[in-house]
């Protein structure tokens, strides 16, 4: 399942507001679609890859190595 902008925005909305799946506003895809994105991306490592890319970009912007060196 590829990255879908509306799905990502809906998941971010859920995370920031704490609303329930079924209470997603109508401008987002149906809650069942968003839920299927969330579970699929959790299982296939999409969220881990996004987190890794954001951490690396933040570290690079701060003038640090993209990934910390092992201790």
C-alpha positions in Angstrom: 0.0 0.0 0.0 1.6 3.3 -1.1 1.8 6.5 0.7 -1.5 8.4 0.4 -1.4 12.1 1.5 -5.0 12.2 2.8 -4.3 9.0 4.8 -1.2 10.5 6.4 -3.1 13.7 7.2 -5.9 11.7 8.8 -3.5 9.7 10.9 -1.7 12.9 12.0 -5.2 14.4 12.8 -6.0 11.4 14.9 -2.7 11.6 16.8 -2.9 15.3 17.4 -6.6 15.5 18.5 -7.0 12.1 20.1 -10.3 11.6 18.4 -11.8 8.2 17.8 -11.5 6.5 14.4 -15.2 6.9 13.7 -15.1 10.6 14.6 -12.8 11.6 11.7 -14.2 14.6 9.9 -15.7 14.1 6.5 -12.9 15.7 4.6 -10.7 12.7 5.3 -11.1 9.2 3.8 -13.5 6.9 5.6 -12.2 5.7 9.0 -11.9 2.1 7.8 -9.6 3.2 4.9 -7.5 5.3 7.3 -7.4 2.4 9.8 -6.3 0.0 7.1 -3.4 2.4 6.1 -2.4 2.8 9.8 -2.3 -1.0 10.4 -0.5 -1.8 7.1 2.1 1.0 7.6 2.7 -0.2 11.2 3.2 -3.8 10.0 5.4 -3.0 7.0 7.7 -0.6 8.7 6.6 2.6 6.9 6.3 4.5 10.2 9.8 3.4 11.3 11.3 4.5 7.9 9.5 7.9 8.2 10.8 8.4 11.8 14.4 7.4 10.7 14.3 9.9 7.8 13.0 12.7 10.0 15.6 12.1 12.8 18.4 11.9 10.2 17.3 15.2 8.6 17.0 16.9 12.0 20.4 15.7 13.0 21.9 16.9 9.7 20.3 20.3 10.0 21.9 20.6 13.5 25.3 19.8 12.0 25.5 16.3 13.5 26.0 12.9 11.9 22.8 11.7 10.3 22.9 8.6 12.5 24.6 8.4 15.9 27.8 6.3 16.0 27.6 3.2 18.1 28.9 3.5 21.7 
